[in-house]
Amino acid sequence: MRPLRLVLLAACLTPPLAWSQAAPPASAPAPACSLQPHYPLPRDRSALQKLAQAQQAAAGERGCLTSAAFHAWRGATLLALGRSSEAIEPLERALLHDPDLPGAQLDLAQALAAEGDTASARSFLTAMRQRADLPLPIGGAIDRQMELLSIPERVAGALTDGWQSRWQFSALGGADSNLNNAPSTSEITLTLPGQGNVTLPLDVASQARGGSALLGVMQWQGLRAKGDSLWVLQAELRRRQTSGRATTYQQSDVAATWLQAPGAPRQWVARLATGHLEYGGSSLLHATRATVQHQWEARGRNGLADRWADHLAGCRPAGTLELEHRRYPSTPGLDGLYQGVGLGWLCRRSEATAAGQGSADLTANTSFYSVQARLGKDRSLRDARPGGAYRRAEIRVQWDGPLFSKGRIGTQWTATRQIDGQPYSVLLGNVARSTLRHVLQLEASWPIGENLSLVGNAEVARQSSNLAVFETRQRSLYVGLRWEVMR
């Protein structure tokens, strides 16, 4: 475990001592400690152990006994060796001599947390977070540590007796401009053998139809900690009811996710999911997807302005491998297997807006945002699939954060480019299909009672293509109630 002093030294543009309060002048010079602090600490463990031995030998000297910097240095060394219980005593000594020494405060908070005293650790960090002279990079480091401290309390501690479940039931009503996902055009141009291009009106039943709808959603999430790992099971059933059966759909999804160590700076995440879609009373799609993701620790942001360093302090890069099998029961010729990779930037930011806020308040004010890019190829499982194999590239930007004092609001924008490897159809000009789809989604919730919230979501989607029959437009808006139960 690396002490937080190293984070502080790497993030600050000025030494930590530059913003400590100066000690009052002494009446007589104190003897100097024979062993003066120097950073960074050795990376080699044997060298670190030798340094700890030298520090222990010098700890009894009069000059070292009265040096806050020496005790803080010794505590940081013990913490780097994983000896957190031994590090507490010299770190407390350092703060007795200099209560405002930031490096010692950060290291003591980490040592206390490692020993299970998370309440004291949060108290130190919360007090530091309220300082008016706190540099922005250090504020980001404290926010990150507060989040790590809250994980055992929110997850592991709550799950020691088994699974923790959360149920959500939503009932919404609204309208959709394209209930049948039809093309936005009212006519279609076909290339007929011997006749050239012929433009025909699209059948009225195949044109876009708008109308009202009722949307019911039932969600379940189960959490269970096992050591440092976390298992997450999720299930969702969604049904949209319209005036006509042809535009009614029902979707069910089940997923299992394993997180290697949610509280660690880096971890592996594996996920297996399956989903089924029924549309107009017929089975339309069955998909199974497997992903493996690695999340790295956030790197330094040298050269960036402080405001950017603060925003990026809780971010870490992620790389993903994914495999998806899609089966269309009513049209087996469309079956395919997708293989792809992804890169992302996953961020979390907490803010304290008033003095005296603790970790619960910081968590309530947490914002999540991410940028992810995916690239892959979908191979046909049947030689006769229109368009053959196709390439797909996607960019997704997400943000979720607090709405005023109580609510939450989230938005997501997705852009997807798909290009077929072969001509789609001789009747459509015998050219490869190319589409670009933009989707903007917004969802907001506001509590109106115990476990009851008012929710609303809106979506705007637009797909353009070199083949007019694949151009679509859609807008929807739903408002209703959501009831949540924790067990």
C-alpha positions in Angstrom: 0.0 0.0 0.0 1.6 3.3 -1.1 1.1 6.2 1.4 -1.0 9.1 0.3 2.0 11.4 0.9 3.3 10.2 -2.5 0.0 11.3 -4.2 0.4 14.7 -2.5 4.0 15.1 -3.6 3.3 14.1 -7.2 0.2 16.3 -7.5 1.3 19.5 -5.9 3.2 22.2 -7.7 4.6 23.5 -4.4 5.9 21.5 -1.4 3.4 20.5 1.3 5.4 22.6 3.8 4.7 25.7 1.8 1.1 25.7 3.0 1.8 24.6 6.6 1.7 27.2 9.4 5.1 28.4 10.4 6.2 27.4 13.9 6.8 30.2 16.4 10.4 31.2 16.9 12.1 29.2 19.7 14.0 30.7 22.5 17.0 28.5 21.8 18.0 26.5 18.7 16.9 22.8 19.0 19.4 20.2 18.1 19.0 18.9 14.6 17.9 15.4 13.9 20.8 13.3 12.5 18.5 11.7 9.9 16.8 14.3 7.7 13.7 13.5 5.7 14.0 13.0 1.9 11.5 12.0 -0.7 10.5 10.1 -2.7 10.7 7.0 -0.7 12.7 4.1 -2.1 10.8 1.8 -4.4 12.9 -1.3 -3.6 11.5 -3.1 -0.6 14.9 -4.0 0.8 16.0 -0.4 0.6 12.8 0.7 2.3 13.4 -1.8 5.1 16.9 -0.5 5.7 15.5 3.1 5.8 12.9 2.0 8.4 15.7 0.5 10.6 17.8 3.7 10.3 14.7 5.7 11.3 14.0 3.5 14.3 17.6 3.9 15.5 17.4 7.7 15.2 13.9 8.0 16.8 15.2 8.3 20.3 17.5 11.3 19.6 16.4 14.6 21.1 16.4 16.4 17.7 14.3 13.7 16.1 11.9 13.4 19.0 10.8 17.1 18.5 10.7 17.0 14.6 7.3 16.7 13.1 8.8 16.2 9.7 10.9 13.2 10.9 7.9 11.4 12.5 5.8 12.0 9.4 8.6 10.6 7.3 9.0 7.6 9.5 5.2 7.0 9.4 5.1 7.2 5.6 7.9 4.6 5.4 6.1 2.1 7.7 2.9 2.7 5.7 4.7 2.0 2.4 6.0 -1.3 4.0 2.4 -2.3 4.8 3.0 -1.9 8.6 0.0 0.4 9.1 -0.5 -0.4 12.8 3.1 0.7 13.5 2.8 3.8 11.3 0.0 5.2 13.5 2.2 6.2 16.5 4.8 8.2 14.6 2.1 9.9 12.5 0.2 10.9 15.6 3.5 12.3 17.1 4.0 14.3 13.9 0.5 15.9 14.3 1.1 16.6 18.0 4.1 18.8 16.9 2.4 20.2 13.8 -1.4 19.7 13.7 -1.7 21.2 10.2 1.0 19.0 8.5 -1.0 17.8 5.5 1.2 14.8 4.5 0.9 13.3 8.0 -2.9 13.9 8.0 -3.3 12.0 4.7 -1.0 9.2 5.8 -2.7 8.8 9.2 -6.1 8.6 7.5 -4.8 5.8 5.3 -3.2 4.0 8.2 -6.4 4.2 10.3 -8.5 3.0 7.4 -6.2 0.0 6.9 -6.7 -0.9 10.6 -10.4 -0.7 10.2 -11.0 2.7 12.0 -12.7 4.2 9.0 -14.7 6.7 11.2 -11.5 8.4 12.3 -10.0 8.3 8.8 -13.1 10.0 7.4 -12.9 12.6 10.2 -9.4 13.6 9.2 -10.1 13.7 5.5 -13.4 15.7 5.9 -11.6 18.3 8.1 -8.9 18.7 5.4 -11.4 19.0 2.6 -12.9 22.1 4.2 -9.6 24.0 4.3 -9.8 27.2 2.2 -6.1 26.9 1.3 -6.4 23.4 0.0 -4.7 23.0 -3.4 -7.1 21.5 -6.1 -5.0 18.4 -6.8 -5.0 17.5 -3.1 -8.7 18.0 -3.0 -9.1 15.5 -5.8 -6.9 13.0 -4.0 -9.0 13.4 -0.8 -12.2 12.9 -2.7 -10.8 9.7 -4.2 -9.8 8.4 -0.8 -13.3 9.3 0.7 -14.9 7.2 -2.1 -12.6 4.3 -1.3 -13.4 4.5 2.4 -17.1 4.5 1.7 -17.0 1.3 -0.3 -16.6 -1.1 2.7 -19.4 0.8 4.5 -21.8 0.9 1.5 -21.0 -2.6 0.1 -18.9 -5.0 2.0 -20.1 -4.1 5.5 -23.7 -4.2 4.4 -23.3 -7.5 2.6 -21.7 -9.6 5.4 -25.0 -11.4 6.0 -25.5 -12.4 2.4 -27.0 -10.8 -0.6 -28.3 -7.2 -0.5 -31.2 -6.6 -2.9 -32.7 -3.5 -4.5 -36.0 -3.6 -6.3 -37.3 -0.8 -8.6 -40.8 -0.6 -10.0 -41.6 2.2 -12.6 -44.9 3.1 -14.2 -44.7 5.9 -16.9 -46.9 7.3 -19.5 -45.9 9.3 -22.6 -45.7 9.6 -26.3 -43.4 8.3 -29.1 -43.1 9.8 -32.6 -42.1 6.5 -34.2 -43.6 3.5 -32.4 -42.9 1.0 -35.2 -39.2 2.1 -35.9 -40.1 2.8 -39.5 -38.1 4.8 -42.1 -38.6 8.5 -42.1 -39.2 8.5 -45.9 -42.6 8.1 -47.5 -41.2 6.5 -50.7 -38.6 4.0 -51.7 -36.4 3.8 -54.8 -35.8 0.3 -56.2 -33.4 -0.8 -58.9 -35.4 -3.3 -61.0 -33.6 -5.5 -63.6 -34.1 -4.1 -67.1 -36.1 -1.1 -65.8 -33.6 0.9 -63.9 -34.6 2.9 -60.9 -38.2 3.0 -60.0 -39.6 5.2 -57.1 -42.6 3.8 -55.3 -44.7 5.1 -52.4 -44.1 3.3 -49.1 -47.0 1.4 -47.8 -48.9 3.4 -45.2 -48.6 0.5 -42.7 -44.8 0.7 -43.1 -44.5 4.4 -42.5 -43.7 5.9 -39.1 -46.6 6.0 -36.7 -46.7 8.1 -33.5 -48.9 7.8 -30.5 -49.2 7.4 -26.8 -47.9 4.5 -24.8 -47.6 3.1 -21.2 -44.2 1.9 -20.1 -43.7 -0.5 -17.2 -40.3 -1.4 -15.8 -39.3 -3.8 -13.1 -35.6 -4.0 -12.0 -33.7 -6.1 -9.5 -30.1 -5.8 -8.4 -28.3 -8.1 -6.0 -24.9 -7.4 -4.4 -22.6 -9.7 -2.5 -19.1 -9.1 -1.4 -16.6 -12.0 -1.2 -13.3 -10.9 0.2 -12.1 -7.9 -1.9 -14.3 -8.9 -4.8 -17.9 -8.0 -5.5 -20.6 -9.9 -7.3 -23.5 -8.0 -8.9 -26.6 -9.7 -10.4 -29.1 -7.6 -12.4 -32.4 -8.4 -14.0 -34.8 -6.1 -15.9 -38.2 -6.6 -17.4 -39.6 -3.8 -19.6 -42.9 -3.7 -21.4 -44.4 -1.0 -23.6 -48.1 -1.1 -24.2 -49.7 0.8 -27.1 -53.1 0.9 -28.7 -52.1 -1.7 -31.3 -50.4 -5.1 -30.7 -48.1 -4.5 -33.7 -46.2 -1.8 -31.8 -46.2 -3.4 -28.3 -42.9 -4.8 -27.2 -41.5 -6.7 -24.2 -37.8 -6.8 -23.3 -36.0 -8.9 -20.6 -32.3 -8.7 -19.6 -30.2 -10.6 -17.1 -26.5 -9.9 -16.3 -23.9 -11.1 -13.9 -20.8 -8.9 -13.1 -17.7 -9.7 -11.1 -15.5 -6.9 -9.9 -12.1 -8.0 -8.7 -11.6 -5.2 -6.1 -13.9 -2.1 -6.3 -11.8 -0.2 -3.7 -8.5 -0.8 -5.4 -6.8 1.7 -7.7 -6.9 -0.9 -10.5 -9.0 -4.0 -11.1 -10.5 -6.5 -13.6 -14.2 -6.5 -14.3 -16.0 -9.5 -16.1 -19.6 -9.5 -17.3 -21.9 -12.0 -18.9 -25.4 -10.8 -20.1 -28.3 -12.1 -22.1 -31.4 -10.4 -23.4 -34.5 -11.2 -25.3 -36.8 -8.9 -27.3 -40.4 -9.6 -28.3 -42.0 -7.1 -30.8 -45.5 -7.2 -32.0 -46.1 -10.6 -30.3 -43.1 -12.3 -32.1 -39.7 -13.2 -30.9 -37.4 -10.6 -32.6 -33.9 -10.9 -31.0 -32.0 -13.0 -28.6 -28.5 -11.7 -27.7 -25.7 -13.0 -25.4 -22.7 -10.8 -24.6 -19.5 -11.4 -22.7 -17.0 -8.6 -21.8 -13.7 -8.4 -19.9 -12.5 -5.0 -18.8 -9.4 -3.8 -17.0 -9.4 -0.5 -15.2 -6.1 1.2 -14.5 -5.1 3.7 -11.8 -5.5 7.4 -12.9 -2.2 8.8 -14.1 -0.6 12.2 -13.3 -1.9 15.2 -15.2 1.4 17.2 -15.5 0.9 20.4 -17.5 -2.8 20.6 -17.1 -4.5 23.6 -15.4 -5.5 23.0 -11.8 -9.2 23.1 -12.7 -8.7 20.2 -15.1 -6.5 18.3 -12.6 -9.3 18.5 -10.1 -11.9 17.2 -12.5 -9.6 14.3 -13.6 -8.4 13.3 -10.1 -11.1 10.6 -9.9 -10.7 9.3 -13.4 -9.1 6.1 -14.6 -8.6 4.6 -18.0 -10.2 1.3 -19.0 -9.7 -1.3 -21.8 -12.4 -3.8 -22.9 -12.7 -6.9 -24.9 -16.2 -8.0 -26.0 -18.0 -10.8 -27.7 -21.6 -10.8 -28.7 -23.8 -13.4 -30.4 -27.1 -12.2 -31.8 -29.8 -14.5 -33.1 -33.0 -13.4 -34.9 -35.5 -16.3 -34.6 -38.0 -14.9 -37.2 -35.2 -13.9 -39.7 -32.2 -16.3 -39.1 -30.4 -14.9 -42.1 -29.5 -11.8 -40.0 -27.7 -13.9 -37.2 -24.2 -12.6 -36.4 -21.2 -12.7 -34.1 -19.6 -9.4 -33.0 -16.0 -9.1 -31.8 -14.6 -5.8 -30.6 -12.4 -3.8 -28.3 -13.1 -0.6 -26.4 -11.2 2.2 -24.6 -12.7 4.4 -22.0 -12.2 7.1 -19.4 -14.3 6.4 -16.3 -14.6 9.3 -13.8 -16.1 10.0 -10.4 -16.2 13.3 -8.7 -17.5 14.2 -5.2 -18.0 17.7 -3.8 -18.6 19.1 -0.4 -20.8 22.1 -0.6 -21.0 23.1 3.0 -18.8 22.9 6.1 -19.1 19.8 8.2 -20.1 17.4 5.5 -19.0 13.8 5.9 -18.6 10.9 3.5 -22.3 10.3 3.2 -22.8 13.9 2.0 -19.9 13.6 -0.4 -21.4 10.4 -1.8 -24.8 12.0 -2.3 -23.1 14.8 -4.3 -21.1 12.4 -6.4 -21.1 12.9 -10.2 -20.2 10.1 -12.6 -19.0 10.7 -16.2 -17.3 8.7 -18.8 -16.2 8.7 -22.4 -15.9 5.3 -24.2 -15.0 4.3 -27.7 -15.7 0.9 -29.3 -14.5 -0.6 -32.5 -15.3 -4.1 -33.9 -16.6 -6.3 -36.7 -19.8 -8.3 -36.9 -19.4 -11.5 -38.9 -22.4 -13.2 -40.5 -23.2 -16.7 -39.3 -24.8 -17.3 -42.7 -23.4 -16.6 -46.1 -26.6 -15.1 -47.4 -26.9 -12.2 -44.9 -27.5 -8.9 -46.7 -24.4 -6.7 -46.5 -22.2 -9.6 -45.3 -19.9 -8.7 -42.4 -19.9 -5.1 -41.3 -17.6 -2.8 -39.2 -19.0 -0.8 -36.4 -17.5 2.1 -34.5 -19.1 3.8 -31.5 -18.5 6.8 -29.2 -20.5 7.1 -26.0 -20.5 10.0 -23.5 -22.3 9.7 -20.2 -22.9 12.0 -17.2 -24.9 11.5 -14.0 -25.0 13.9 -11.1 -27.1 15.7 -8.5 -30.1 17.8 -9.5 -30.4 20.8 -7.1 -30.7 19.6 -3.5 -32.4 16.2 -3.8 -32.8 14.9 -7.3 -30.5 13.1 -9.8 -30.2 13.8 -13.5 -28.3 11.8 -16.2 -27.7 12.2 -19.9 -26.1 10.0 -22.5 -25.1 10.7 -26.1 -24.1 7.8 -28.5 -22.9 8.0 -32.1 -22.6 4.7 -34.0 -21.2 4.3 -37.5 -21.8 1.0 -39.4 -20.5 0.1 -42.8 -21.3 -3.1 -44.6 -18.6 -5.2 -46.3 -20.7 -6.2 -49.3 -23.6 -4.7 -51.3 -26.8 -4.9 -49.3 -29.2 -5.7 -52.1 -29.4 -5.4 -55.9 -32.8 -3.9 -55.5 -31.3 -1.0 -53.5 -28.6 0.0 -56.0 -26.3 -2.9 -55.3 -24.1 -0.7 -52.9 -22.8 -1.3 -49.4 -25.0 0.2 -46.7 -23.5 2.9 -44.5 -25.4 4.3 -41.5 -24.7 6.9 -38.8 -26.9 6.9 -35.8 -27.1 9.6 -33.1 -29.0 9.0 -29.8 -29.4 11.5 -27.0 -31.1 10.3 -23.8 -32.0 12.3 -20.6 -33.4 11.0 -17.4 -34.2 12.9 -14.2 -35.7 11.8 -10.8 -37.0 13.8 -7.8 -38.0 12.2 -4.4 -41.6 12.9 -3.4 -41.9 10.5 -0.5 -40.3 7.6 1.2 -38.8 5.3 -1.5 -41.0 7.1 -4.1 -39.8 9.4 -6.8 -41.1 11.3 -9.7 -39.2 10.4 -12.9 -39.1 11.5 -16.5 -37.0 10.4 -19.5 -36.7 11.8 -23.0 -34.9 10.4 -26.1 -34.1 11.8 -29.5 -32.7 9.5 -32.1 -31.7 10.1 -35.7 -30.2 7.7 -38.2 -28.8 8.8 -41.6 -27.8 6.4 -44.4 -26.8 6.3 -48.1 -29.9 4.1 -48.5 -33.0 6.1 -47.8 -34.9 3.1 -46.5 -32.6 3.0 -43.4 -33.0 6.7 -42.5 -35.1 7.0 -39.3 -36.2 9.7 -36.8 -37.6 9.2 -33.4 -38.6 11.3 -30.3 -40.1 10.1 -27.1 -41.1 11.5 -23.7 -42.3 9.6 -20.6 -43.2 10.8 -17.1 -44.3 8.7 -14.1 -43.5 7.3 -10.7 -40.7 5.0 -9.4 -40.8 3.0 -6.2 -37.6 1.6 -4.7 -37.2 -1.1 -2.1 -33.9 -2.1 -0.4 -33.7 -5.5 1.4 
